[in-house]
């Protein structure tokens, strides 16, 4: 998970806040870059910082079954999943 560090700015706990989830992929051989919103206004239940170098953030989100399957597919395909704080 990328961008989750921005949720910790200000020192407060981000758990319980609402976030938007964006899935993107880089351009590659014969394909263009793309980004899409996978979920909006999702409740962030838990957030863990990376365990070590090269590791990503881990988030627990309150999503629907369909959203969960979409995010699992995106992660399996090597796409970047980013959390954006809601204003």
LINTAPE-V172164 format. One record per residue. N is the residue number from 1. NEAR is the number of other C-alpha atoms within 10 Angstrom. D_LAST is the distance of its C-alpha to the last C-alpha in whole Angstrom. Layout:
# LINTAPE-V172164
N NEAR D_LAST
N NEAR D_LAST
This chain:
# LINTAPE-V172164
1 19 20
2 16 18
3 14 15
4 22 15
5 17 16
6 12 13
7 19 11
8 14 14
9 10 14
10 8 14
11 7 17
12 8 15
13 12 16
14 21 13
15 16 15
16 13 14
17 15 10
18 20 9
19 22 9
20 17 10
21 21 14
22 18 15
23 21 19
24 17 21
25 17 25
26 12 27
27 10 29
28 8 33
29 5 36
30 5 36
31 9 32
32 9 30
33 9 26
34 11 24
35 13 20
36 11 19
37 12 16
38 17 18
39 18 15
40 15 12
41 15 10
42 19 13
43 17 14
44 20 14
45 14 18
46 15 19
47 18 19
48 12 22
49 14 22
50 13 25
51 10 28
52 8 30
53 6 30
54 6 29
55 11 27
56 16 24
57 16 21
58 15 22
59 16 19
60 12 20
61 18 18
62 16 18
63 16 19
64 11 22
65 9 25
66 9 25
67 14 22
68 15 23
69 12 26
70 15 24
71 21 23
72 11 26
73 12 28
74 17 25
75 14 26
76 9 29
77 10 30
78 11 28
79 17 25
80 17 22
81 22 19
82 19 16
83 23 13
84 19 9
85 19 6
86 12 4
87 5 0
